[in-house]
Structures are given as structure tokens and as C-alpha cells.
């Protein structure tokens, strides 16, 4: 069983592989690629309230981003991202505590 203080990094990679993406190695941030899509994936456990380091674009950030956390924290993460209005298209994936299932929450309507 997963612990809320440990981010679902392995589970996030498994989700993207299951969806047909090639996944880079790395820590809590990695790139998932499929066809023309290049998605920067950031895995969070939500113990850290500061999202600002993850919100900048910096010019090299892929225009598609996905934030992954445990399912019971995904709604809160989505709400916080909606209020921050990041400068790119984004989604949130919430992974079940057993790592067996996940839910995708799209970004804010009208986000870039």
C-alpha cells in the first residue's frame, strides 16, 4: 500500500508506458513521448505546498505538462493549478493507493 508522503513515481511511469509513451529515466520529473506529443511529467506527493517551482515555463518546458499524485489528493492539486493559471496546457493524473487504477483530470477550460 502506498504512503501519501511518497510520490507515485514508479506508478506514474507505468501509467505512461501503458498509454504507449516512451518514458525517460530520472527522478520525480521525466519526459513522456508518443508520436508528436512530448509531455513533461511531474510527480508530487502534495506534502509540499509550494507549486511555484513547477509552474514556470522557462522556454524549454514542453507545452504539455502532466502532474501526477495520489488519487485522494488529485482534486486539490487540480484546484490549486486552476488558481495559479500555468502558462501551458496541463492535466492531473490521480493514482489509486494500490497503484492499479488512475483517473485523468483535464486542465482548466480555456487554459493555453
HELIX and SHEET records of a PDB file:
HELIX    1   1 UNK A    9  UNK A   18  1                                  10    
HELIX    2   2 UNK A   52  UNK A   55  1                                   4    
HELIX    3   3 UNK A   71  UNK A   84  1                                  14    
SHEET    1   A 6 UNK A  22  UNK A  23  0                                        
SHEET    2   A 6 UNK A  29  UNK A  34 -1                                        
SHEET    3   A 6 UNK A  37  UNK A  43 -1                                        
SHEET    4   A 6 UNK A  64  UNK A  70  1                                        
SHEET    5   A 6 UNK A  89  UNK A  95  1                                        
SHEET    6   A 6 UNK A 102  UNK A 106 -1                                        
END                                                                             
